[in-house]
Amino acid sequence: MPVNLDKPHLWKADVALSVDMYNQWFMRFAPSAFRTTRIQTTKNVEAALHATGNLTNIQPSILRSHPEILPTLRMSTCPPLAVDRLIGLAGISPSMVKRMENEQKLPVRMLPEQVEIELSKITSIIGAKADPDIFIWLGREQAATEAEVHRAATIVADRLCGAMANPIIRNAQEKRQLAEIKSWLQARGYCQLPGGEGTQFNAMPPGTFSFRMNVPIKLEGGVQSVNIPIDAVIMPTTSKPGDFPLFFEAKSAGDFTNTNKRRKEEAVKMAQLRSTYGSGVRFNLFLCGYFDSGYLGYEAAEGIDWVWEHRIDDLALFGL
């Protein structure tokens, strides 16, 4: 039976309460989450500066050994370079740059000679555009002092965290949401299963749950299979052998615009699950923040139900 998707007369009031709840959390905890990440990022930037001789020795060999420092180098220029701008400016392989950015690795299928050429292009651009107002020791004989390096690292870290602000807040909120679900379930006798490949979603004992579990789905055509992560997978205590667990995605948002941009993500995941396992799949959302009637109507039309965090006891209406 539907829980919230078939009750549009309640949506407006729930949206207002959800926005209030998100804003209260943001004012109390988001600055702390951002600050913690900023401290660690500053340490990472200092390590990157040390590896490059405080930007006085930016060599391809350094990027080869430490591809993870590329974001720091991009934020060390004047002006800071977005990924696509670096690709266009240096005339380098998009796949290589994005692999370095996303996986902190170099491409494995590219010839070593070509890798060296591409890395040389990157270091040439970074060296030419390093920001002299931040790295004030560049071009002078005196080496950088410890205080100057730390100050520069803090500025670059601020640039990096500014670019990552939304993901930082979203990750902190997701951890909090999953902790709320865990607390609610454990208070009702549910046990958390350990993560890892040993736990199969369709073999979970009744009264158990797991977070960030990989669920295999078949892509279009039914030939290739891939794993998709599900935030919370819960097997109700009343389940019988062969029953599917409940799937929940933890969703939070600090503005209405981004939710409407992202609303298709859930619909695609639902379609993939149903295509693989049939219409009996129960895929739902756990919402906190700015989710308006347009978003809710879109998800409801796809058959996706939800629980508002400010009414977490609605989980019981799903048979939990």
Kinemage of the C-alpha trace (Angstrom):
@kinemage 1
@onewidth
@group {chain A} dominant
@subgroup {mainchain}
@vectorlist {calphas} color= white
{ca met a 1} P 0.000 0.000 0.000
{ca pro a 2} L 1.287 3.515 -0.775
{ca val a 3} L 2.513 5.548 2.174
{ca asn a 4} L 3.075 9.098 0.924
{ca leu a 5} L 3.036 9.079 -2.877
{ca asp a 6} L -0.794 9.007 -2.991
{ca lys a 7} L -1.368 11.853 -0.489
{ca pro a 8} L -0.684 15.124 -2.356
{ca his a 9} L -2.877 17.016 0.136
{ca leu a 10} L -0.090 16.482 2.697
{ca trp a 11} L 2.842 17.380 0.480
{ca lys a 12} L 2.868 21.160 0.979
{ca ala a 13} L 2.951 20.955 4.782
{ca asp a 14} L 5.570 18.200 4.680
{ca val a 15} L 7.778 20.223 2.334
{ca ala a 16} L 7.725 23.168 4.755
{ca leu a 17} L 8.594 20.951 7.734
{ca ser a 18} L 11.346 19.208 5.778
{ca val a 19} L 12.906 22.516 4.734
{ca asp a 20} L 12.862 23.686 8.352
{ca met a 21} L 14.513 20.470 9.508
{ca tyr a 22} L 17.273 20.718 6.900
{ca asn a 23} L 17.981 24.376 7.696
{ca gln a 24} L 18.206 23.664 11.427
{ca trp a 25} L 20.729 20.876 10.757
{ca phe a 26} L 22.704 23.053 8.349
{ca met a 27} L 23.072 25.923 10.819
{ca arg a 28} L 24.258 23.578 13.594
{ca phe a 29} L 26.395 21.003 11.804
{ca ala a 30} L 27.262 21.913 8.209
{ca pro a 31} L 29.962 24.459 9.135
{ca ser a 32} L 31.633 21.777 11.284
{ca ala a 33} L 31.549 19.244 8.439
{ca phe a 34} L 33.004 21.816 6.055
{ca arg a 35} L 35.677 22.900 8.536
{ca thr a 36} L 36.814 19.321 9.176
{ca thr a 37} L 37.183 18.703 5.450
{ca arg a 38} L 39.008 22.016 5.029
{ca ile a 39} L 41.615 21.065 7.660
{ca gln a 40} L 42.335 17.737 5.961
{ca thr a 41} L 42.380 19.368 2.519
{ca thr a 42} L 44.941 21.910 3.721
{ca lys a 43} L 47.206 19.035 4.813
{ca asn a 44} L 46.767 17.383 1.415
{ca val a 45} L 47.655 20.635 -0.366
{ca glu a 46} L 50.780 21.068 1.770
{ca ala a 47} L 51.837 17.529 0.802
{ca ala a 48} L 51.290 18.356 -2.879
{ca leu a 49} L 53.354 21.530 -2.546
{ca his a 50} L 56.130 19.590 -0.848
{ca ala a 51} L 56.154 17.055 -3.714
{ca thr a 52} L 56.538 19.844 -6.279
{ca gly a 53} L 59.157 21.848 -4.428
{ca asn a 54} L 56.457 24.384 -3.545
{ca leu a 55} L 55.578 24.675 -7.246
{ca thr a 56} L 59.184 25.367 -8.238
{ca asn a 57} L 59.672 21.898 -9.697
{ca ile a 58} L 56.507 20.732 -11.443
{ca gln a 59} L 57.664 17.749 -13.479
{ca pro a 60} L 55.726 15.028 -15.365
{ca ser a 61} L 57.430 12.436 -13.166
{ca ile a 62} L 55.764 13.943 -10.098
{ca leu a 63} L 52.308 13.694 -11.648
{ca arg a 64} L 53.127 10.178 -12.730
{ca ser a 65} L 53.900 9.243 -9.117
{ca his a 66} L 51.137 11.389 -7.613
{ca pro a 67} L 48.219 11.817 -10.054
{ca glu a 68} L 46.017 12.684 -7.069
{ca ile a 69} L 47.571 16.163 -6.822
{ca leu a 70} L 46.078 17.375 -10.104
{ca pro a 71} L 43.062 19.102 -8.448
{ca thr a 72} L 45.468 20.993 -6.181
{ca leu a 73} L 47.515 22.110 -9.165
{ca arg a 74} L 44.386 23.261 -11.013
{ca met a 75} L 43.400 25.405 -8.024
{ca ser a 76} L 46.931 26.866 -7.826
{ca thr a 77} L 46.663 28.885 -11.028
{ca cys a 78} L 45.379 32.348 -11.824
{ca pro a 79} L 42.534 32.024 -12.495
{ca pro a 80} L 41.807 28.550 -11.071
{ca leu a 81} L 41.215 26.050 -13.875
{ca ala a 82} L 38.111 23.897 -14.143
{ca val a 83} L 38.690 20.369 -15.474
{ca asp a 84} L 37.262 21.114 -18.920
{ca arg a 85} L 39.200 24.394 -19.140
{ca leu a 86} L 42.478 22.587 -18.424
{ca ile a 87} L 41.659 19.978 -21.068
{ca gly a 88} L 40.932 22.628 -23.670
{ca leu a 89} L 43.814 24.917 -22.766
{ca ala a 90} L 46.435 22.163 -22.735
{ca gly a 91} L 44.928 20.183 -25.631
{ca ile a 92} L 45.077 16.932 -23.689
{ca ser a 93} L 43.050 13.736 -23.468
{ca pro a 94} L 39.762 14.246 -21.555
{ca ser a 95} L 39.696 10.608 -20.451
{ca met a 96} L 43.169 10.879 -18.962
{ca val a 97} L 42.411 14.028 -16.972
{ca lys a 98} L 39.102 12.707 -15.696
{ca arg a 99} L 40.692 9.432 -14.628
{ca met a 100} L 43.315 11.377 -12.698
{ca glu a 101} L 40.624 13.532 -11.113
{ca asn a 102} L 38.088 10.839 -10.296
{ca glu a 103} L 40.235 7.774 -9.637
{ca gln a 104} L 43.638 9.321 -8.826
{ca lys a 105} L 45.178 7.037 -11.433
{ca leu a 106} L 46.803 7.270 -14.852
{ca pro a 107} L 45.264 5.517 -17.870
{ca val a 108} L 46.399 1.920 -18.295
{ca arg a 109} L 45.781 1.623 -22.027
{ca met a 110} L 47.746 4.687 -23.082
{ca leu a 111} L 51.314 4.179 -24.245
{ca pro a 112} L 53.911 5.396 -21.713
{ca glu a 113} L 55.344 7.796 -24.296
{ca gln a 114} L 51.925 9.370 -24.835
{ca val a 115} L 51.322 9.608 -21.096
{ca glu a 116} L 54.594 11.508 -20.780
{ca ile a 117} L 53.553 13.929 -23.526
{ca glu a 118} L 50.175 14.558 -21.920
{ca leu a 119} L 51.677 15.082 -18.469
{ca ser a 120} L 54.205 17.509 -19.937
{ca lys a 121} L 51.380 19.582 -21.378
{ca ile a 122} L 49.696 19.716 -17.977
{ca thr a 123} L 52.836 20.731 -16.096
{ca ser a 124} L 53.604 23.365 -18.729
{ca ile a 125} L 50.207 25.008 -18.240
{ca ile a 126} L 50.382 24.835 -14.439
{ca gly a 127} L 53.894 26.234 -14.368
{ca ala a 128} L 52.987 29.121 -16.657
{ca lys a 129} L 49.812 30.057 -14.787
{ca ala a 130} L 50.793 29.475 -11.134
{ca asp a 131} L 49.263 32.305 -9.101
{ca pro a 132} L 52.082 34.696 -8.019
{ca asp a 133} L 49.807 36.418 -5.492
{ca ile a 134} L 49.436 33.148 -3.587
{ca phe a 135} L 52.877 31.637 -4.155
{ca ile a 136} L 54.786 34.823 -3.471
{ca trp a 137} L 58.168 33.083 -3.466
{ca leu a 138} L 57.974 32.205 -7.170
{ca gly a 139} L 60.528 34.225 -9.112
{ca arg a 140} L 62.584 35.248 -6.111
{ca glu a 141} L 65.830 33.795 -4.813
{ca gln a 142} L 64.707 33.293 -1.223
{ca ala a 143} L 62.938 29.950 -0.598
{ca ala a 144} L 59.415 29.844 0.737
{ca thr a 145} L 59.052 30.025 4.501
{ca glu a 146} L 56.928 27.548 6.437
{ca ala a 147} L 54.385 30.273 7.202
{ca glu a 148} L 54.142 31.263 3.523
{ca val a 149} L 53.577 27.668 2.437
{ca his a 150} L 50.884 27.125 5.049
{ca arg a 151} L 49.139 30.353 4.077
{ca ala a 152} L 49.209 29.388 0.402
{ca ala a 153} L 47.963 25.884 1.203
{ca thr a 154} L 45.044 27.347 3.158
{ca ile a 155} L 44.032 29.531 0.200
{ca val a 156} L 44.185 26.627 -2.252
{ca ala a 157} L 42.282 24.421 0.209
{ca asp a 158} L 39.559 27.069 0.383
{ca arg a 159} L 39.328 26.998 -3.400
{ca leu a 160} L 39.081 23.213 -3.436
{ca cys a 161} L 36.497 23.099 -0.659
{ca gly a 162} L 34.497 25.849 -2.315
{ca ala a 163} L 34.288 23.724 -5.454
{ca met a 164} L 33.341 20.687 -3.331
{ca ala a 165} L 31.017 22.460 -0.879
{ca asn a 166} L 27.792 20.801 -1.984
{ca pro a 167} L 29.222 17.243 -2.028
{ca ile a 168} L 30.787 17.822 1.404
{ca ile a 169} L 27.460 18.899 2.873
{ca arg a 170} L 25.582 16.136 1.046
{ca asn a 171} L 27.966 13.436 2.328
{ca ala a 172} L 27.686 14.688 5.906
{ca gln a 173} L 23.904 14.759 5.645
{ca glu a 174} L 23.775 11.255 4.155
{ca lys a 175} L 25.827 9.857 7.036
{ca arg a 176} L 23.446 11.500 9.477
{ca gln a 177} L 20.387 10.172 7.652
{ca leu a 178} L 21.706 6.613 7.633
{ca ala a 179} L 22.495 6.927 11.336
{ca glu a 180} L 18.863 7.917 11.943
{ca ile a 181} L 17.598 4.904 9.989
{ca lys a 182} L 19.999 2.633 11.889
{ca ser a 183} L 18.844 3.960 15.244
{ca trp a 184} L 15.173 3.525 14.302
{ca leu a 185} L 15.687 -0.038 13.082
{ca gln a 186} L 17.832 -1.170 15.998
{ca ala a 187} L 15.269 0.172 18.453
{ca arg a 188} L 12.870 -2.321 16.875
{ca gly a 189} L 15.200 -5.289 17.071
{ca tyr a 190} L 16.822 -5.169 13.613
{ca cys a 191} L 20.475 -6.195 13.239
{ca gln a 192} L 22.956 -4.588 10.865
{ca leu a 193} L 24.812 -6.926 8.539
{ca pro a 194} L 28.480 -6.224 7.838
{ca gly a 195} L 29.255 -4.623 4.495
{ca gly a 196} L 31.285 -6.245 1.775
{ca glu a 197} L 30.814 -8.729 -1.004
{ca gly a 198} L 29.776 -11.541 1.344
{ca thr a 199} L 26.321 -10.075 1.919
{ca gln a 200} L 23.811 -10.759 -0.866
{ca phe a 201} L 20.707 -8.572 -0.889
{ca asn a 202} L 18.373 -11.469 -1.813
{ca ala a 203} L 19.711 -13.768 0.913
{ca met a 204} L 19.394 -11.447 3.900
{ca pro a 205} L 17.780 -12.996 6.992
{ca pro a 206} L 14.514 -11.413 8.204
{ca gly a 207} L 15.070 -8.515 10.591
{ca thr a 208} L 18.391 -7.408 9.127
{ca phe a 209} L 19.641 -4.368 7.231
{ca ser a 210} L 22.746 -3.158 5.437
{ca phe a 211} L 24.002 0.160 4.126
{ca arg a 212} L 25.540 1.023 0.741
{ca met a 213} L 24.989 -2.443 -0.641
{ca asn a 214} L 25.739 -3.285 -4.262
{ca val a 215} L 22.791 -4.762 -6.155
{ca pro a 216} L 23.450 -6.279 -9.612
{ca ile a 217} L 21.205 -5.132 -12.462
{ca lys a 218} L 21.159 -5.950 -16.170
{ca leu a 219} L 21.688 -3.124 -18.615
{ca glu a 220} L 19.485 -2.604 -21.641
{ca gly a 221} L 19.595 -5.715 -23.792
{ca gly a 222} L 19.996 -7.973 -20.775
{ca val a 223} L 23.556 -9.044 -21.616
{ca gln a 224} L 25.826 -6.982 -19.408
{ca ser a 225} L 25.412 -6.765 -15.627
{ca val a 226} L 26.652 -4.003 -13.365
{ca asn a 227} L 26.314 -3.244 -9.677
{ca ile a 228} L 24.380 -0.219 -8.480
{ca pro a 229} L 24.751 0.976 -4.875
{ca ile a 230} L 21.674 1.212 -2.651
{ca asp a 231} L 21.950 3.347 0.487
{ca ala a 232} L 19.795 1.185 2.783
{ca val a 233} L 18.601 -2.383 2.185
{ca ile a 234} L 16.180 -3.725 4.797
{ca met a 235} L 14.638 -7.186 5.114
{ca pro a 236} L 11.446 -6.917 7.199
{ca thr a 237} L 11.046 -9.255 10.154
{ca thr a 238} L 7.915 -10.727 8.543
{ca ser a 239} L 9.734 -11.682 5.331
{ca lys a 240} L 9.481 -15.183 3.916
{ca pro a 241} L 12.080 -17.076 1.846
{ca gly a 242} L 12.285 -15.551 -1.632
{ca asp a 243} L 10.989 -12.121 -0.573
{ca phe a 244} L 12.886 -9.041 -1.725
{ca pro a 245} L 14.094 -6.509 0.825
{ca leu a 246} L 13.054 -2.880 0.894
{ca phe a 247} L 15.403 -0.455 -0.854
{ca phe a 248} L 15.795 3.111 0.412
{ca glu a 249} L 17.853 5.966 -1.006
{ca ala a 250} L 18.832 8.706 1.469
{ca lys a 251} L 18.253 12.060 -0.230
{ca ser a 252} L 18.901 15.563 1.076
{ca ala a 253} L 18.966 18.912 -0.677
{ca gly a 254} L 19.678 22.504 0.296
{ca asp a 255} L 17.698 24.126 -2.515
{ca phe a 256} L 14.815 23.305 -4.849
{ca thr a 257} L 16.779 23.736 -8.092
{ca asn a 258} L 19.184 20.833 -7.615
{ca thr a 259} L 16.462 18.362 -6.642
{ca asn a 260} L 14.602 18.928 -9.885
{ca lys a 261} L 17.834 18.428 -11.814
{ca arg a 262} L 18.496 15.149 -10.009
{ca arg a 263} L 14.995 13.692 -9.906
{ca lys a 264} L 15.573 11.453 -12.928
{ca glu a 265} L 18.358 9.587 -11.093
{ca glu a 266} L 15.891 7.762 -8.869
{ca ala a 267} L 13.543 7.006 -11.765
{ca val a 268} L 16.398 5.451 -13.743
{ca lys a 269} L 17.453 3.321 -10.782
{ca met a 270} L 13.879 2.168 -10.232
{ca ala a 271} L 13.516 1.253 -13.925
{ca gln a 272} L 16.766 -0.735 -13.835
{ca leu a 273} L 15.720 -2.660 -10.735
{ca arg a 274} L 12.260 -3.465 -12.094
{ca ser a 275} L 13.644 -4.466 -15.467
{ca thr a 276} L 15.957 -6.939 -13.728
{ca tyr a 277} L 13.792 -8.227 -10.880
{ca gly a 278} L 10.198 -7.462 -11.842
{ca ser a 279} L 7.471 -5.111 -10.667
{ca gly a 280} L 7.624 -6.395 -7.091
{ca val a 281} L 10.741 -4.336 -6.343
{ca arg a 282} L 10.116 -1.847 -3.530
{ca phe a 283} L 12.341 1.177 -4.088
{ca asn a 284} L 11.737 4.218 -1.893
{ca leu a 285} L 13.297 7.481 -0.740
{ca phe a 286} L 14.244 8.885 2.662
{ca leu a 287} L 13.926 12.644 2.277
{ca cys a 288} L 15.174 15.699 4.154
{ca gly a 289} L 15.312 19.207 2.729
{ca tyr a 290} L 14.079 21.017 -0.337
{ca phe a 291} L 11.856 18.594 -2.250
{ca asp a 292} L 8.900 20.448 -3.760
{ca ser a 293} L 5.623 19.210 -5.227
{ca gly a 294} L 7.128 19.063 -8.714
{ca tyr a 295} L 9.795 16.648 -7.532
{ca leu a 296} L 7.348 14.596 -5.477
{ca gly a 297} L 4.858 14.393 -8.325
{ca tyr a 298} L 7.557 13.172 -10.701
{ca glu a 299} L 8.652 10.424 -8.312
{ca ala a 300} L 5.069 9.432 -7.507
{ca ala a 301} L 4.343 9.061 -11.223
{ca glu a 302} L 7.249 6.611 -11.399
{ca gly a 303} L 5.797 4.581 -8.533
{ca ile a 304} L 8.470 5.687 -6.078
{ca asp a 305} L 7.271 6.220 -2.510
{ca trp a 306} L 9.090 8.045 0.297
{ca val a 307} L 9.507 8.654 4.010
{ca trp a 308} L 10.101 12.163 5.344
{ca glu a 309} L 12.830 12.244 7.948
{ca his a 310} L 10.715 14.479 10.170
{ca arg a 311} L 8.135 11.647 10.126
{ca ile a 312} L 10.559 8.735 10.315
{ca asp a 313} L 7.969 6.547 12.027
{ca asp a 314} L 6.324 6.227 8.599
{ca leu a 315} L 8.921 3.472 8.062
{ca ala a 316} L 6.579 1.239 10.031
{ca leu a 317} L 3.934 1.713 7.324
{ca phe a 318} L 6.265 -0.101 4.907
{ca gly a 319} L 6.001 -3.207 7.065
{ca leu a 320} L 9.108 -2.564 9.146
